Amino acid sequence: MENSYLTSAIKQFSYYKSLGDKTIGQLTYEDLKKEFAEDSNSVAIIVKHMVGNMLSRWTNFLTEDGEKEWRYRDDEFVDTLNSKDAIINSWEKGWNCLFNAIRPLSTSDLERVIYIRNQGHTVTEAINRQMMHYAYHTGQIVFLGKIIKGKDWQSLSIPKGKSKAYNSEKFSKDRAKRHFTDDL
């Protein structure tokens, strides 16, 4: 249990990545580029922004400010990813950067102070900040995917009308400590 926070954080990040993976997998390139209103963001643009954030925040996480000089955040909102493969490759690059930074951490690192835009955060606070940021944007990606696919959307959670069956299956198992993503 020494690293239960880090283990849980890695599982949570993996869960949000999987929601994005499953949504992107259901969408065509044209779907990924679809914007619903002027000045809104497509899935592709949200991915580009998340990746820019991930690369900035998680590169040299413990030793450099999380807002890198080489990051041009405003450019993240300009649609330049020219294929579904480019979107997926970018997505993977961002998540790999995150996991490569967080997996080697130990409990003793959690109270270390790192900086984002010169604001000090403990490692725990920085992880929480980024997790919530990625959950927020992943939710946007899933919501857009659901709107785009309509009746053809393949649910990523408990489908409507299936809660009773889902709960019945969960309660049929012995009570035990496990992460909610273990069965996904």
C-alpha positions as CSV (number, residue, x, y, z in Angstrom):
1,M,0.0,0.0,0.0
2,E,3.0,2.3,0.2
3,N,2.4,3.6,-3.3
4,S,-1.4,3.3,-3.4
5,Y,-1.8,7.0,-4.5
6,L,0.6,6.6,-7.4
7,T,-0.9,3.3,-8.4
8,S,-4.3,4.8,-8.3
9,A,-3.2,7.9,-10.2
10,I,-1.7,5.8,-13.0
11,K,-4.9,3.7,-13.2
12,Q,-7.0,6.9,-13.4
13,F,-4.8,8.4,-16.1
14,S,-5.0,5.0,-18.0
15,Y,-8.7,5.1,-17.7
16,Y,-9.0,8.6,-19.2
17,K,-6.7,7.6,-22.0
18,S,-8.8,4.5,-22.7
19,L,-11.9,6.6,-22.9
20,G,-10.2,8.8,-25.5
21,D,-8.8,5.8,-27.3
22,K,-12.3,4.2,-27.6
23,T,-13.9,7.4,-28.7
24,I,-11.2,8.2,-31.3
25,G,-11.5,4.6,-32.5
26,Q,-15.2,5.1,-33.3
27,L,-14.7,8.3,-35.3
28,T,-13.5,8.9,-38.9
29,Y,-11.0,11.6,-39.7
30,E,-13.8,13.8,-40.8
31,D,-15.6,13.2,-37.5
32,L,-12.5,14.1,-35.6
33,K,-12.2,17.5,-37.4
34,K,-15.9,18.4,-37.0
35,E,-16.6,21.7,-35.2
36,F,-20.2,22.5,-34.1
37,A,-19.9,26.2,-33.8
38,E,-17.6,29.0,-34.8
39,D,-14.6,29.1,-32.5
40,S,-15.4,25.7,-30.9
41,N,-13.0,22.9,-30.8
42,S,-13.0,19.6,-32.7
43,V,-11.8,16.4,-31.1
44,A,-8.6,16.8,-33.1
45,I,-8.0,20.3,-31.6
46,I,-8.7,19.1,-28.1
47,V,-6.2,16.2,-28.6
48,K,-3.6,18.7,-29.9
49,H,-4.1,20.9,-26.9
50,M,-3.9,18.0,-24.4
51,V,-0.8,16.7,-26.1
52,G,0.9,20.2,-26.0
53,N,0.0,20.4,-22.3
54,M,1.3,16.9,-21.6
55,L,4.6,17.4,-23.3
56,S,5.1,20.7,-21.5
57,R,4.0,19.5,-18.1
58,W,5.7,16.0,-18.0
59,T,8.9,16.6,-19.9
60,N,11.6,16.9,-17.1
61,F,8.7,17.0,-14.7
62,L,10.8,17.1,-11.5
63,T,13.4,19.5,-12.7
64,E,11.9,22.2,-15.0
65,D,8.9,24.4,-14.9
66,G,5.9,22.7,-16.4
67,E,5.2,25.6,-18.8
68,K,8.1,25.2,-21.2
69,E,9.5,28.1,-23.2
70,W,9.1,26.0,-26.4
71,R,5.4,25.5,-25.8
72,Y,3.1,27.7,-28.0
73,R,-0.2,27.1,-26.4
74,D,-2.2,29.2,-28.8
75,D,-0.9,27.1,-31.7
76,E,-2.5,24.1,-30.1
77,F,-5.9,25.5,-31.1
78,V,-5.0,25.7,-34.8
79,D,-6.0,22.5,-36.7
80,T,-2.9,21.1,-38.4
81,L,-3.2,17.3,-37.8
82,N,-3.7,16.1,-41.3
83,S,-4.8,12.4,-40.8
84,K,-6.4,10.2,-38.3
85,D,-3.0,8.5,-37.8
86,A,-1.4,11.8,-37.1
87,I,-4.0,12.5,-34.4
88,I,-3.5,9.0,-32.9
89,N,0.3,9.3,-33.0
90,S,0.2,12.7,-31.3
91,W,-2.2,11.4,-28.7
92,E,0.1,8.4,-28.0
93,K,3.1,10.7,-27.8
94,G,1.5,12.9,-25.1
95,W,0.3,9.9,-23.0
96,N,3.7,8.2,-23.3
97,C,5.4,11.4,-22.0
98,L,3.0,11.4,-19.0
99,F,3.5,7.7,-18.2
100,N,7.3,7.9,-18.6
101,A,7.3,10.7,-16.0
102,I,4.9,9.3,-13.5
103,R,5.8,5.6,-13.4
104,P,9.3,6.1,-11.9
105,L,7.9,8.3,-9.1
106,S,8.0,7.0,-5.5
107,T,6.1,8.0,-2.4
108,S,9.1,10.0,-1.3
109,D,8.6,12.2,-4.4
110,L,5.0,13.2,-3.6
111,E,5.9,16.2,-1.3
112,R,8.6,17.5,-3.6
113,V,7.8,20.9,-5.0
114,I,7.7,21.5,-8.7
115,Y,6.6,24.6,-10.6
116,I,4.0,25.4,-13.2
117,R,4.3,29.0,-14.5
118,N,6.4,29.7,-11.4
119,Q,3.7,28.5,-9.0
120,G,4.9,25.8,-6.6
121,H,3.0,22.6,-6.4
122,T,3.7,19.4,-4.5
123,V,4.0,16.5,-6.9
124,T,0.7,15.3,-5.6
125,E,-0.9,18.6,-6.3
126,A,0.6,18.7,-9.8
127,I,-0.6,15.2,-10.6
128,N,-4.1,16.1,-9.3
129,R,-4.2,19.3,-11.3
130,Q,-3.2,17.5,-14.5
131,M,-5.6,14.6,-13.9
132,M,-8.5,16.9,-13.6
133,H,-7.5,18.9,-16.6
134,Y,-7.3,15.7,-18.7
135,A,-10.6,14.3,-17.3
136,Y,-12.2,17.6,-18.3
137,H,-11.0,17.4,-21.9
138,T,-11.5,13.7,-22.2
139,G,-15.1,14.3,-21.2
140,Q,-15.4,16.8,-24.0
141,I,-13.9,14.3,-26.5
142,V,-16.4,11.6,-25.4
143,F,-19.3,14.0,-25.5
144,L,-18.4,15.2,-29.0
145,G,-18.0,11.6,-30.1
146,K,-21.4,10.7,-28.7
147,I,-23.0,13.6,-30.5
148,I,-21.3,12.8,-33.8
149,K,-22.1,9.1,-33.7
150,G,-25.6,9.5,-32.4
151,K,-27.5,6.2,-32.4
152,D,-24.4,4.4,-33.6
153,W,-22.4,5.4,-30.5
154,Q,-20.9,2.4,-28.6
155,S,-21.3,3.2,-25.0
156,L,-18.1,3.5,-22.9
157,S,-19.9,3.1,-19.6
158,I,-23.1,1.6,-18.4
159,P,-25.5,1.9,-21.3
160,K,-28.9,3.5,-20.7
161,G,-31.4,1.0,-19.3
162,K,-28.6,-1.5,-18.2
163,S,-27.8,-0.2,-14.7
164,K,-29.8,-3.0,-12.9
165,A,-27.9,-5.7,-14.8
166,Y,-24.6,-4.0,-14.3
167,N,-25.2,-3.7,-10.6
168,S,-26.4,-7.2,-10.3
169,E,-23.2,-8.5,-11.9
170,K,-21.0,-6.3,-9.5
171,F,-22.9,-7.4,-6.4
172,S,-22.6,-11.1,-7.4
173,K,-18.9,-10.9,-6.6
174,D,-17.4,-11.1,-3.2
175,R,-16.6,-7.8,-1.5
176,A,-13.0,-6.9,-2.1
177,K,-10.7,-3.9,-2.6
178,R,-10.2,-3.3,-6.3
179,H,-10.0,-0.4,-8.6
180,F,-13.2,0.3,-10.7
181,T,-11.2,0.0,-13.9
182,D,-9.9,-3.5,-13.1
183,D,-12.9,-5.1,-15.0
184,L,-12.7,-2.8,-18.0
